[in-house]
Amino acid sequence: MNPDRRASVLLEVRQAAYGFSHFQLQSLNLSLHRGETLAIIGPNASGKSTLLKLLAGLLQPQAGAVLLDGRPVASFNFRERARRIAVVQQESFLHFPVRVMPFVLQGRYAHMGPMQFETRPHQEVARAALLQTRTGHLAERLLQEISGGEKQRVVLARALAQQPELLLLDEPTLHLDIGSQVELLRLVQSLARRNHYAVALVSHELNLAAEFADTVLLLQGGRALRYGAPAEVFERELLEEVFQTELDVFPHPETGRPRVVLRAPEGDPKGGGPAALDPGLR
Amino acid sequence: MTTTVLTWREVARVCLLLSAALLLISLIALTLGGAAIPARSVFAAFWEGLTQSPSSLSVEHRLILFDVRLPRLFLAMIVGAALSLAGAGYQALLRNPLADPYVLGVSSGAALGTILALALAARLTLAMPLAAFVGASLTTAAVYFLGQRGGQLAPYTLLLAGVITASFLSAIIAFLLNFLSASDLRGATFWLMGDLSGTAPFSLAWLALPALMSFGVMYYYAGDLNLLLAGETEAESLGVDVGRTKLAIYLAASLATGLAVSVSGAIGYIGLLVPHLVRLLFGSDYRLLLPASALGGAVVLVTADAVARSVAAPTEVPVGAVTAVVGAPVFIYLLRFRLNDRSSASATGENS
């Protein structure tokens, strides 16, 4: 892959809008390059998940367009779309027991015809995906019996088995402990760089978004308030207004990436500095 | 390490195994009943039939074997396969491991259709299976919508909706039975429990055809069903045309149920028992589960019918009573240990 193509725009959102009866996602613009990681942040009911569904082609914009390589996402047929876009949902519930390997092989569905079986090449893709997510040792285990962090990595492995160009993650770190959160996002970031995926992820974890994203989109009430590099979006007044709480924002001494913490109550003698309470890490 | 990856060889191996079991159990079933015909004589009769040599069997035994037991055996096979397929199909369509045409009330819908056809247009041969199919389809649709909460299928709500629908439809059937003649009535009452003693109104080949069609449609979507089990949004993002798949499975499962009920009444729990047994023994991949369930359903119903015919010989018990005695406890077991509460919580909340 040549460097030009690597940096080229993969996904483009032009004036896209989508409305429910009680909620309206208003004309949104963004572009996502190969190898780029975009974090979509915002309070509850700001339209994050709706936007992600638009990007995934699971919803069609009522106005404007969502273009993948210049072509409307909605014009791809189901299998075509799944070969280019992979989605990691918040959590998947399973009523029927399934083992890790067959679960990851589900990612090969879009690359196979009806009534076919996963032949060796498909198995190799799945095994590589398991290795990339460091879950190879779990292949024969039941999905129901592995830990939450392991399960999210397996779900990511299934998405990788789709061999997509665009990877969409809807709160992938929900219900994970801080160690597993960081591990998962590091993994996503390194995969995006190595395999040149474009990544868009929805997150409530402001500090993780600031640390791992190249660009950040801040949504409120279905409108894009700010879109840019983390340092441009993470402004104290802006975040305080959006999240309705008093915050402090400062650059991390080493990485220079913004950090958000709750402001210590005024006159609190024990207010031990910005690191004392961290909304993003709780 | 590659043991969990399904291959066509594995499917062929399992199907061969189950076919052998079906053959064996069929031979045993043919020997059982009011008149004991030893296995040796059954073999002899088939051999003589194949070679067209003069028969060593008495005329009476030949009649019993070829005109009574053999058609009934084939009927049991087709009905058992159809009901198991329908169960496996509904389980994926409704994402509920306890789905079964009988439990969901779909069999009652098909029964109501059949009784209506019997009362109104008994002389039309195709009226009963067609009305059964329509009854099954309408009931499935009704239960599907009644089983939702907040736009999502809720496992317990769905089962309750099925049970209530079944009791409602049974009440209507009870009213309708008043309008049947006395001779129809006795047959109908027995038939409502699920019964294979009635002869099919048309040849077995015509019965096998829709069963095969239903299997073919479902098997075409076997890969899609594997993904549909995880949820519709997830399946769609993995590349499944969810709408088309659901419609196809809905029609195929209703066809199989309607077909089975129109000839044998509401035999319960086959669609629950067999797919679960297959999952336990061979795994839950639908590419294996569908053919294995069809063959397994045939094995189980042939066995159940043999029991029904011999347990109280010379009279017989409705085969539906035999399957219910075994099936209901299994249902309770699955209800307690398979349908977890977390799944119903997720169906109503958490998705924003």
Interface residues (C-beta under 8 A of the other chain):
Chain A: N44 A45 S49 A56 L58 N77 F78 R79 R81 A82 R83 I85 A86 V87 Q89 Q90 E91 S92 F93 L94 H95 F96 P97 V98 R99 M101 P102 L105 Q106 G107 Y109 A110 M112 P114 M115 Q116 F117 E118 Q123 A139 E140 Q162
Chain B: M1 T2 T3 T4 V5 L6 T7 W8 R95 N96 P97 P155 Y219 Y220 Y221 A222 G223 D224 N226 L227 L229 A230 G231 T233 E234 E236 S237 L238 G239 V240 D241 R279 S284 D285 R287 R338 L339 N340 R342 S343 S346 A347 E350 N351 S352
